[in-house]
Amino acid sequence: MTRTSTFDIKGIAELARQRAEPFVRLTGEIARVIVGQDNMVRKLLIGLLSDGHVLLEGVPGLAKTMTVSCLARGIEAKFQRIQFTPDLLPADLTGTQIYRPTDGSFTVKKGPIFANLILADEVNRAPAKVQSALLEAMQERQVTIGEETFALPRPFLVLATQNPIEQEGTYPLPEAQVDRFMLKLVVTYPNKEEEREILERMSRTQVCAEIRPVLAPGDIDAARQVIDQIYIDDKVKEYIVELVTASRNPEPYVPGLKELIEYGASPRATIYLTITAKVSAFLAGRGYVVPQDVKDMAHEVLRHRIIVTYEAEAEEKVSDDVVTMLLDHVPVP
């Protein structure tokens, strides 16, 4: 590394610390309400800064919806919560044309999708047409109503929740559609100490804590400009590529693992793993990516992109187990 590049990395690190400060304050605001979900909050911020959509999966009562609502209230941006139900129609999401009998013309009424932050609550309860309309908006960042196409506002982030245990009346997202989400977060139970803190804070008829807006959309744009400058060494790039390609051909690293993998991760995983590792370094106030940044994001980026075989299911192995084995055996630079 040359003297100049070292200076540049130090400069980027200083800029990262400055630009990350509003996000540190936002984390503190959310912590005033949410207990024991620090990892979820951090990964939501990474999704926001990476310009990628996030799928949250967990049993009811783990504060998924409340955390997303707190995140939205901490940002001076338009927020919409959409409760997905079996009778929801695509037009209820994207909008529709309304006929005006006075002059025989049509006017466009935009739907709730036209917001900066969208909470798609229980996304797997809506039928396939509605899910497709949402996922098309996520991918294209635009919506067509009638013959007109409308760009969605920037930033635009979809945070979708789903319940993994109740399958009655649900329409599970196809694997190809789940791949549209940059991250899939699995939300777990709090520990005993956190549970006690939840009791102290929330076991009352009125909860007083309020979230103050501490972040503007301009802060997000400024942070993304710095993130694009975060340095990532060729050895770390090679590590990312090895992790993803090992999910398709794991034999050189873990003999026998191939029998548990039906499909490995696509190149989209390589892109997302690189971007999220840069954001992880940014939030840590560093101007460069270290292998631990990659490892920290591997499960969230890869778990919904690796499809396991029936043999794996028979052995009670899931994609998270596969990712863990890859992280344990692919050499770290």
VEXDREN-381887 format. One line per field, with one value per residue (C-alpha): residue number from 1; x, y, z; residue in three letters. Coordinates in Angstrom, 1 decimal, decimal comma. Example, Ala and Ser with C-alpha at 12.3 -4.5 7.8 and 13.67 -1.06 7.14 Angstrom:
# residues 2
pator = 1_2
u = 12,3_13,7
v = -4,5_-1,1
w = 7,8_7,1
vexmi = ALA_SER
//
This chain:
# residues 333
pator = 1_2_3_4_5_6_7_8_9_10_11_12_13_14_15_16_17_18_19_20_21_22_23_24_25_26_27_28_29_30_31_32_33_34_35_36_37_38_39_40_41_42_43_44_45_46_47_48_49_50_51_52_53_54_55_56_57_58_59_60_61_62_63_64_65_66_67_68_69_70_71_72_73_74_75_76_77_78_79_80_81_82_83_84_85_86_87_88_89_90_91_92_93_94_95_96_97_98_99_100_101_102_103_104_105_106_107_108_109_110_111_112_113_114_115_116_117_118_119_120_121_122_123_124_125_126_127_128_129_130_131_132_133_134_135_136_137_138_139_140_141_142_143_144_145_146_147_148_149_150_151_152_153_154_155_156_157_158_159_160_161_162_163_164_165_166_167_168_169_170_171_172_173_174_175_176_177_178_179_180_181_182_183_184_185_186_187_188_189_190_191_192_193_194_195_196_197_198_199_200_201_202_203_204_205_206_207_208_209_210_211_212_213_214_215_216_217_218_219_220_221_222_223_224_225_226_227_228_229_230_231_232_233_234_235_236_237_238_239_240_241_242_243_244_245_246_247_248_249_250_251_252_253_254_255_256_257_258_259_260_261_262_263_264_265_266_267_268_269_270_271_272_273_274_275_276_277_278_279_280_281_282_283_284_285_286_287_288_289_290_291_292_293_294_295_296_297_298_299_300_301_302_303_304_305_306_307_308_309_310_311_312_313_314_315_316_317_318_319_320_321_322_323_324_325_326_327_328_329_330_331_332_333
u = 0,0_1,5_1,8_-0,9_-3,4_-2,8_-3,6_-6,7_-8,0_-7,4_-9,3_-12,2_-12,2_-12,5_-15,3_-17,0_-17,0_-18,5_-21,2_-22,0_-22,7_-26,4_-26,9_-25,4_-27,9_-30,7_-29,6_-29,7_-33,2_-34,5_-32,8_-35,0_-38,0_-36,6_-34,8_-32,5_-32,7_-29,4_-28,5_-31,8_-31,5_-27,9_-28,8_-31,8_-29,5_-27,1_-30,1_-31,0_-27,5_-27,0_-30,2_-31,4_-34,7_-34,9_-37,1_-37,6_-38,7_-39,7_-42,5_-45,1_-44,3_-40,5_-41,0_-40,4_-43,1_-42,3_-38,6_-39,4_-41,9_-39,3_-36,7_-39,2_-40,0_-36,3_-36,0_-37,7_-39,2_-42,6_-43,5_-46,4_-47,4_-49,3_-51,0_-51,0_-54,2_-55,7_-58,2_-55,6_-55,4_-52,4_-54,2_-54,5_-50,7_-49,7_-52,8_-55,4_-57,1_-60,3_-62,9_-64,2_-67,8_-67,8_-65,3_-64,9_-61,2_-59,2_-57,1_-54,4_-54,7_-51,3_-51,2_-49,3_-46,3_-45,3_-43,3_-39,7_-40,1_-42,6_-43,5_-45,0_-46,5_-47,0_-46,1_-46,9_-50,6_-51,2_-51,9_-49,2_-50,4_-50,0_-46,6_-45,5_-46,7_-44,6_-41,5_-41,7_-41,7_-38,8_-36,8_-37,7_-38,1_-41,1_-44,8_-47,0_-50,6_-52,6_-50,3_-48,2_-45,1_-44,2_-40,8_-40,8_-39,4_-35,7_-34,7_-37,1_-36,8_-39,2_-39,0_-41,2_-42,1_-43,3_-44,4_-42,6_-44,9_-48,4_-49,0_-52,8_-54,0_-50,6_-48,9_-45,2_-42,9_-41,3_-37,5_-36,9_-38,9_-37,2_-33,9_-35,0_-34,4_-30,9_-31,0_-33,1_-33,0_-34,1_-35,3_-34,7_-36,0_-34,4_-32,3_-33,3_-31,8_-33,4_-36,7_-36,6_-35,8_-38,8_-41,0_-39,8_-40,3_-43,4_-45,6_-47,8_-50,9_-49,0_-45,5_-44,0_-40,9_-41,1_-38,7_-37,4_-36,4_-32,6_-31,9_-32,9_-32,8_-29,8_-27,8_-28,5_-27,3_-24,2_-23,4_-23,8_-21,2_-18,7_-19,5_-18,7_-15,2_-14,6_-11,4_-11,7_-8,5_-8,1_-7,7_-11,0_-12,6_-11,2_-12,6_-16,1_-15,9_-14,6_-17,5_-20,1_-18,6_-18,1_-21,9_-22,1_-19,1_-18,2_-16,2_-12,7_-13,6_-16,1_-16,2_-19,8_-21,4_-22,5_-25,1_-26,9_-27,0_-29,6_-28,7_-25,9_-25,9_-26,1_-23,7_-26,3_-25,0_-21,4_-22,6_-24,6_-22,0_-19,5_-21,8_-23,0_-19,4_-18,5_-21,5_-20,4_-17,0_-18,6_-20,7_-17,6_-15,9_-13,3_-12,2_-11,5_-13,2_-11,8_-12,8_-14,9_-17,2_-17,9_-18,4_-20,8_-23,1_-22,7_-25,8_-28,1_-27,0_-26,7_-29,4_-32,2_-30,0_-28,9_-31,5_-30,9_-31,7_-34,2_-31,2_-30,4_-34,0_-33,9_-30,8_-32,5_-30,0_-31,0_-29,2_-27,8_-26,0_-24,5_-23,3_-21,7_-19,8_-18,6_-17,4_-15,6_-13,8_-13,1_-9,7_-9,8_-7,2
v = 0,0_3,4_6,4_8,2_5,3_5,1_8,8_8,4_5,6_7,7_10,6_8,3_6,9_10,4_11,2_7,9_8,8_12,1_10,8_7,9_10,1_10,7_6,9_6,4_8,9_7,1_3,8_5,5_6,8_3,4_1,8_4,0_1,9_-1,4_-3,8_-6,6_-6,3_-4,5_-6,9_-6,3_-2,5_-2,6_-4,8_-2,6_0,4_-1,6_-2,3_1,4_2,5_-0,2_0,8_-2,7_-4,2_-6,3_-9,3_-9,9_-13,4_-14,2_-15,5_-12,9_-10,6_-10,0_-6,3_-6,6_-4,1_-1,8_-1,6_-0,7_1,9_3,4_3,5_5,3_7,8_8,6_9,6_12,7_10,8_9,6_6,2_3,9_0,7_-1,7_-4,7_-7,5_-9,5_-12,2_-9,8_-7,1_-6,1_-4,8_-1,5_-1,1_-1,0_0,8_3,0_3,2_5,5_7,2_8,1_11,7_11,7_15,5_15,5_11,8_11,8_9,7_10,9_8,9_8,2_7,0_4,2_3,8_2,4_6,1_6,6_6,5_3,7_0,9_-1,6_-4,6_-6,3_-10,1_-10,0_-13,7_-13,2_-11,5_-13,4_-13,8_-10,8_-8,4_-9,8_-9,5_-5,8_-5,1_-6,9_-5,3_-1,9_-3,0_-4,0_-1,3_1,6_2,7_1,9_1,9_3,0_2,8_4,1_6,3_5,3_7,0_7,0_6,1_8,6_8,4_6,8_3,9_1,0_-2,0_-3,7_-6,8_-9,1_-12,6_-15,2_-18,6_-20,7_-20,0_-21,3_-21,3_-18,6_-17,7_-17,5_-18,2_-16,1_-18,1_-18,5_-16,3_-13,5_-13,8_-13,3_-9,7_-8,8_-7,9_-9,2_-11,7_-11,2_-14,0_-12,3_-14,4_-14,3_-11,9_-13,3_-13,4_-10,0_-8,4_-10,0_-8,4_-5,0_-5,4_-6,1_-2,9_-0,7_-2,1_-3,6_-0,5_0,8_3,8_3,7_7,2_6,9_8,8_8,7_12,0_12,5_12,7_11,9_13,4_11,8_14,0_12,3_9,0_10,3_11,8_8,5_6,5_8,7_7,9_4,2_4,0_5,2_2,6_0,7_-3,1_-5,0_-7,6_-10,3_-9,5_-9,4_-12,8_-14,1_-12,8_-14,6_-17,8_-17,8_-17,4_-19,9_-22,4_-22,4_-23,8_-26,1_-26,8_-30,0_-28,4_-26,9_-29,2_-32,7_-34,1_-30,7_-30,7_-33,4_-30,8_-28,0_-28,0_-24,5_-22,2_-18,4_-16,3_-13,4_-11,1_-12,4_-11,4_-7,8_-7,5_-9,1_-6,5_-3,6_-4,6_-5,3_-1,7_-0,4_-2,4_-0,8_2,6_2,2_1,1_4,3_2,6_3,5_-0,1_-3,5_-6,3_-10,0_-9,8_-7,3_-10,0_-12,7_-10,5_-10,1_-13,6_-15,2_-12,3_-12,2_-15,9_-17,7_-17,0_-17,6_-21,1_-23,8_-27,1_-30,6_-33,1_-34,9_-31,8_-31,5_-35,1_-34,3_-31,2_-29,0_-25,5_-22,9_-21,2_-24,4_-24,5_-20,8_-21,5_-24,5_-22,4_-19,6_-22,2_-23,8_-21,2_-19,7_-16,2_-13,7
w = 0,0_-1,0_1,2_-0,8_-0,6_3,2_3,5_1,4_3,6_6,7_5,1_4,2_7,7_9,2_6,7_7,6_11,3_10,6_8,2_10,5_13,5_12,6_12,3_15,7_17,1_15,3_16,9_20,3_19,7_18,7_21,8_24,0_22,8_21,5_23,9_22,9_19,1_18,5_15,7_13,9_14,2_12,8_9,9_9,1_8,9_6,7_4,4_4,3_3,5_1,0_-0,9_-0,5_0,7_3,8_4,7_8,5_9,6_13,2_15,4_16,5_19,4_18,7_17,9_14,2_13,3_16,2_15,2_11,6_12,8_15,2_12,3_10,1_12,9_13,4_9,7_8,3_5,4_4,3_5,9_5,0_6,8_4,6_6,2_3,7_3,7_1,4_-0,1_-1,0_-4,7_-6,7_-7,2_-3,4_-3,4_-6,5_-7,1_-9,9_-12,4_-11,4_-14,0_-14,0_-15,4_-15,8_-18,6_-19,4_-18,4_-16,0_-13,1_-11,3_-7,6_-6,3_-3,8_-0,5_-2,4_-3,1_0,1_1,2_3,7_3,2_5,9_4,2_7,3_6,9_3,3_2,8_3,6_0,2_-3,0_-5,7_-7,9_-5,0_-4,1_-7,7_-7,8_-4,7_-5,9_-9,4_-7,6_-5,5_-8,6_-11,1_-8,6_-10,6_-11,0_-14,1_-13,6_-16,9_-19,6_-17,3_-15,5_-12,2_-10,5_-6,8_-4,4_-3,2_-1,0_-1,4_1,0_1,5_4,9_4,8_7,7_7,6_10,2_9,8_12,0_10,9_7,3_7,2_4,8_3,6_0,2_0,7_-1,4_-4,2_-3,9_-7,0_-5,5_-2,1_-3,9_-4,6_-1,0_-0,3_3,3_5,1_8,9_11,3_14,4_17,6_21,2_23,7_26,5_30,2_31,1_28,0_28,8_32,3_30,8_28,4_31,4_33,2_30,2_28,5_31,2_31,5_29,8_28,3_27,0_27,2_25,0_21,7_18,8_17,7_14,0_13,9_10,3_6,9_3,4_2,6_5,4_3,7_0,3_1,9_3,7_0,5_-1,3_1,4_1,4_-2,3_-1,5_1,2_0,3_-0,2_-0,8_-3,6_-1,1_0,6_-2,8_-3,6_-0,2_-1,1_-4,5_-2,9_-0,3_-3,0_-5,5_-2,7_-2,1_-5,6_-5,5_-1,8_-2,4_-2,3_1,1_2,8_1,3_1,3_1,7_-2,0_-1,2_1,0_-1,5_-4,3_-5,6_-4,6_-4,4_-7,6_-8,6_-7,0_-3,6_-4,6_-5,3_-2,1_0,1_-1,1_-0,6_2,8_4,0_2,9_4,9_7,9_7,8_7,4_10,5_12,4_11,3_9,1_5,6_4,6_4,7_6,8_6,4_9,6_7,9_5,2_7,8_9,8_6,7_5,2_6,8_6,0_2,4_1,7_3,8_1,3_-1,7_-0,9_-1,4_0,5_-0,8_0,7_2,2_4,1_5,4_6,4_8,5_9,8_8,2_6,9_4,8_7,8_8,7_5,2_5,5_8,9_7,4_4,5_6,9_9,0_6,1_3,4_4,1_5,6_4,1
vexmi = MET_THR_ARG_THR_SER_THR_PHE_ASP_ILE_LYS_GLY_ILE_ALA_GLU_LEU_ALA_ARG_GLN_ARG_ALA_GLU_PRO_PHE_VAL_ARG_LEU_THR_GLY_GLU_ILE_ALA_ARG_VAL_ILE_VAL_GLY_GLN_ASP_ASN_MET_VAL_ARG_LYS_LEU_LEU_ILE_GLY_LEU_LEU_SER_ASP_GLY_HIS_VAL_LEU_LEU_GLU_GLY_VAL_PRO_GLY_LEU_ALA_LYS_THR_MET_THR_VAL_SER_CYS_LEU_ALA_ARG_GLY_ILE_GLU_ALA_LYS_PHE_GLN_ARG_ILE_GLN_PHE_THR_PRO_ASP_LEU_LEU_PRO_ALA_ASP_LEU_THR_GLY_THR_GLN_ILE_TYR_ARG_PRO_THR_ASP_GLY_SER_PHE_THR_VAL_LYS_LYS_GLY_PRO_ILE_PHE_ALA_ASN_LEU_ILE_LEU_ALA_ASP_GLU_VAL_ASN_ARG_ALA_PRO_ALA_LYS_VAL_GLN_SER_ALA_LEU_LEU_GLU_ALA_MET_GLN_GLU_ARG_GLN_VAL_THR_ILE_GLY_GLU_GLU_THR_PHE_ALA_LEU_PRO_ARG_PRO_PHE_LEU_VAL_LEU_ALA_THR_GLN_ASN_PRO_ILE_GLU_GLN_GLU_GLY_THR_TYR_PRO_LEU_PRO_GLU_ALA_GLN_VAL_ASP_ARG_PHE_MET_LEU_LYS_LEU_VAL_VAL_THR_TYR_PRO_ASN_LYS_GLU_GLU_GLU_ARG_GLU_ILE_LEU_GLU_ARG_MET_SER_ARG_THR_GLN_VAL_CYS_ALA_GLU_ILE_ARG_PRO_VAL_LEU_ALA_PRO_GLY_ASP_ILE_ASP_ALA_ALA_ARG_GLN_VAL_ILE_ASP_GLN_ILE_TYR_ILE_ASP_ASP_LYS_VAL_LYS_GLU_TYR_ILE_VAL_GLU_LEU_VAL_THR_ALA_SER_ARG_ASN_PRO_GLU_PRO_TYR_VAL_PRO_GLY_LEU_LYS_GLU_LEU_ILE_GLU_TYR_GLY_ALA_SER_PRO_ARG_ALA_THR_ILE_TYR_LEU_THR_ILE_THR_ALA_LYS_VAL_SER_ALA_PHE_LEU_ALA_GLY_ARG_GLY_TYR_VAL_VAL_PRO_GLN_ASP_VAL_LYS_ASP_MET_ALA_HIS_GLU_VAL_LEU_ARG_HIS_ARG_ILE_ILE_VAL_THR_TYR_GLU_ALA_GLU_ALA_GLU_GLU_LYS_VAL_SER_ASP_ASP_VAL_VAL_THR_MET_LEU_LEU_ASP_HIS_VAL_PRO_VAL_PRO
//
